[in-house]
């Protein structure tokens, strides 16, 4: 973009005519009749991510001189070339502008003929700009700060849903910081900038989902099958349910893939000898489910109720989705590390899970991974590509009790990963960012301080059953009981009113099934979850024949 500014309509028209004649194939020409109007246009262009290559501005304008305008404009576009149009009497102002705003050139009016007195000057300036400027990203931009937990959450949401974006650290980008200041409260981060020029300030996940076009509302009043949870089990149920002709909708509150979707590399999944990332597996499965006609809602399911012969799922926005059958595939949530300092540093140095969006942030620094399961091992291997050193803190005598041998072998062979056994975290500390992790070594309870820029926590999980606690039978750990595992009285499951026994995967409420990690006795592996999700659809068909 070339922006021309002059308060004289005839001069402005002549400037626009000459610029279009010579530069229209490479640049868009925008004209403005005042400094204030031009400054607002520059802000809007910055918000859209549109580069301005050159400002061509008249010096003597009422309200705001050309030099005053450029003083403000270069805060938004410091790399743009700056040219003043002046009368002979204003040459001293132009010379002062060279010092005040880094003026690249000034041109005396009139500039006829332009082929001799205008184009050679601008050609040289534009050529220099093209050679040195980094053209902006044209998609979604997230402008935030490393000290903002919500900035991390927005990046995770977009990344998990495989929505491309560019991260802008406002502490390192003064022009973007200046733009955000014009929105009002510059402390509310992040600001998400969209290609159409709109923006959202510190948006919720639902606001983001609506803005980027994710489906948040069901299209049908009634479904054969509602699946709650978009991990491997839920996605498999969606693929098989939709492919077999069931009107199917999957409800997922964050992003398809579940915990498996955050795995940097799954190396023991059947059919992928070189491994497959959790994000790639989730993307393929989601595309497959949609191709067969399943709907995927970016919503949170908050309650489930029984209205025989129907089942009704209540969503977080207050709407209901009615159906014949429900598959609970809500999986598990990470277990919290309850030690001093964790809560205040969440998202700014302390993370639950892999947090792959942050890997490059800690390039060349020391990080630690807390946990000893497969997810922890995969996370340590992933971060070892970026971090100077990765320290794994394991409470047991060795990670072999909960980690697959292939991961143990790879970790042993990675020189910048150190495994510290019989260790537990007792506190974390830092001001505005993580600085140190306090570790107690067993059995002598000796305390150590570990310097670390980031800590990634993988210390187990608990079932996501809050929405069905008062409805379904659960085991002592909160997992959903199904089939033969249901507690019985007089040879029937407790409270069971039907003449038949529960189907496999069927819970204590007929027509409500459970699959994957949330089910008591499940295999807790990706392949096992996929098998359960697909297998559940077969018994859903059997149930539908009885309705």
Phi, psi and omega in degrees: 000138169246126182251118179254135184228125177199137182277348179271112184303323181291317179294318180297320178296321179292320177299312181300317181299314182290323179294316180296321183300325187257331190242004188296337180284341184241340185223151168268141183253125178238135179241153180214145185265003178203161180294319180297316179296319181293323180294320177294321177297320179296320178298316180295321178294321177297320180296325179279349183082021181272124181283139172255118183280324188207137170257126175242104197232134174287142182281313188267093177229143180290147177086310181211119180286168178299319179295319178297319178298314182295328177301323179278321185294325183287347173292329178271323184230074184293338183267353181292148176278147189233123180230131176260141169261124185225154167276165183302326183289345184257014184297330178295323177296321180293319179296321176296325179296332177299323179277322187284319186234014181063042183302134180276328182193158168228146183239134177278142176266141356281163184252018179288143351280141184298331181296337180254327191247354181237302188298318180301320179294311182292323178303316182294317180294318181291324177296319179293319178298314181299325183287337188244342185279148171259111184295140186288157175291136187265002180260208180289137177238135179249111180258113183207199182221152179297337180274005183253109179301325181291331175299316178298317182298320179293318177299317179297319181297312181294316181296316181296328177269008175056044175260116182297142176206165173243132179271132176237116176277111185293339177289340180251001186227083182304319179300318178292323177299321178295319178297314181297325178299329181287346178279347181125252184281102183286353181273346180273105183236155001274169167252124180262119183258131184250154184300336181278003179095353178275171180207158173233136180257121180044056187287154171281167178300320181293320177298318177297315182301316179296319184291321184271005172090016175286148180285126179239353180235139177292145181266343181247151177283343185206144181231156171287322187219126171248128179250126180254110181114131186248030174282191182304320180294314180295319179294320177296318178297322179294317179299310184287323178297310181293320182293338179261018170090005178278138172289110194237136173225137178250131180249120182226126187281335183240288181203143176302143180120332181058210179296326179298329181295342179268356181288129181292326180201122175257110188262350183246023177271131186304131174095358180234080186297335178264005181088163178216138178287152178299323180295320180292319179298317179295318180298315180298315182293320179296316177299319180296315180297316179295325180297328178277356176107003178288142173268146177237113183260131174273081184214166174251128173275127187246343181202157177224132178226161184253122175228075188313134006268019186253162173237139186234125178257124178268130180263165185294340178272005177094354180275159179246146173239118184260151184196175172274319187224150180233136170248116175275116178227044187286347176068212183229157174250156183292146178278136183285143173268108187263079175226157182303137173096342185294311187300319183287344182250008178298129179083354179229042178137333177246128185223145171263126181088192189288326180046054187296337179296341185264357186302312182294334179299327184254027177301130177076009179246172179266133177229164176229151179241126182254117180136169185220013178275183180299321180298320178295317179297316178296321178296316180299318179295321179295312183290337179295341177287339185245315187285156175291319181211139176242123177252121176266124179257115186239129182285327184282177178292333178200159178284355186296340182288335185227001183242141178294147186297326181297327178287320178301317179298318181291321178295318178299326182275357181263114190293334184261020172247126175245130179258119179251112182267166180052048183227144177221145180280132179249341179188160171228153182212158180162157178248106182077352178194159178290137178236317183218151176239125178272126185235133176255126179264132179262155008268355187272002178059029178289136183261141177226156172247129181248120176283128182207140178275339180207151177227127181246124193253126176224076187247032178105184188211163174229148185293145178268087184234016184303324185285348184233012185304319183269000184252320188249158174282129181238158175276182185297339179264359177097003178280153184281128177274140182221161171051231184292345180278352181293137177297140188236150169225131182055043176069002177242147174301146182303124179081001182282128187250354183273160180286336181267163172281158176299144174289162170304140182073357179276139182273190179289350174251117180305138179086356175248121185243159178229141181214150177086202190298335182287344183273134177298130179088006180288164186282347178056038174224154182301313182297321179296319179295318178298317179298317180293318181299315180288322180293329180298326182299325178299317179283336172299317177301317179298320179294317182299332178291341181264349184282000000 
